[in-house]
């Protein structure tokens, strides 16, 4: 099942680390994959985008388990870097690997 985990904007050359937490009541979400989907460059009023060149790379996928008094929580991690020449707005999309 696909989902949207977040959104952001990165300038050229910048990177950011995301963490996505699954609380105990949802259980283990198993293997997850995340991709940064370029949506454009913000220009002014919300929703207005201008053309841009973006290459967003995801790397360093990780998963942490914490077991506390019979409860287990999982947190997923992924890093995103903008290799393109322009700033890029994006969504962080994901889905299960089966």
C-alpha positions in Angstrom: 0.0 0.0 0.0 1.4 3.4 -1.0 1.3 6.4 1.4 2.6 10.0 1.7 4.9 10.4 4.7 5.8 14.1 4.4 6.9 17.0 2.2 9.7 19.6 2.0 12.0 21.8 -0.1 15.7 21.3 -0.6 18.2 23.7 -2.1 20.7 22.4 -4.6 23.3 20.2 -2.8 21.4 20.0 0.5 20.4 16.8 2.3 17.9 16.0 5.1 17.3 12.9 7.2 13.7 11.8 7.8 12.3 9.6 10.5 8.9 8.0 10.2 7.5 6.4 13.4 5.0 3.5 13.7 3.5 3.3 17.2 2.9 0.0 18.9 -0.8 -0.1 18.1 0.0 -0.4 14.4 2.6 -3.1 14.9 5.5 -3.8 12.6 5.0 -2.3 9.1 7.6 -4.7 7.8 10.0 -3.5 5.0 9.2 0.0 3.7 10.6 1.9 0.8 10.6 5.7 0.5 11.1 7.9 -2.6 11.4 11.7 -2.9 8.9 12.8 -5.6 9.9 16.3 -7.1 6.8 18.5 -7.3 8.3 21.9 -8.5 9.9 25.0 -7.1 7.7 27.3 -4.9 7.4 30.8 -6.3 4.8 32.7 -4.3 1.2 32.0 -3.4 0.6 28.5 -2.1 0.2 26.0 -4.9 2.1 28.1 -7.6 5.1 26.3 -8.9 7.6 27.1 -11.6 9.6 24.8 -13.9 12.8 23.5 -12.4 15.5 20.7 -12.8 15.7 18.4 -9.9 17.3 15.0 -9.2 16.4 13.9 -5.7 18.3 10.8 -4.4 17.2 8.7 -1.4 19.8 6.8 0.6 20.6 5.3 4.0 17.3 3.5 4.6 17.2 2.3 8.2 14.8 0.7 10.7 15.0 0.9 14.5 13.1 -1.3 16.9 12.6 -0.4 20.6 11.2 -3.0 23.0 9.9 -1.6 26.2 7.9 -3.6 28.8 6.1 -5.8 26.2 5.6 -2.9 23.7 7.5 -2.7 20.5 7.9 0.5 18.5 9.5 0.8 15.0 11.0 3.9 13.4 12.0 4.1 9.8 14.8 6.4 8.5 15.7 7.7 5.0 17.9 10.5 3.8 17.2 12.7 0.7 19.7 14.8 -1.2 19.1 17.3 -4.1 21.7 16.7 -6.8 19.9 19.0 -9.3 20.9 22.7 -10.0 17.6 24.2 -8.6 15.8 24.2 -5.3 13.1 21.5 -5.4 9.8 21.0 -3.5 9.0 17.4 -3.0 6.8 14.8 -1.3 8.2 11.8 0.6 6.2 8.9 -0.7 6.4 5.3 0.5 5.1 1.8 0.3 5.7 -1.7 1.5 8.1 -4.1 -0.1 6.6 -7.5 -0.3 
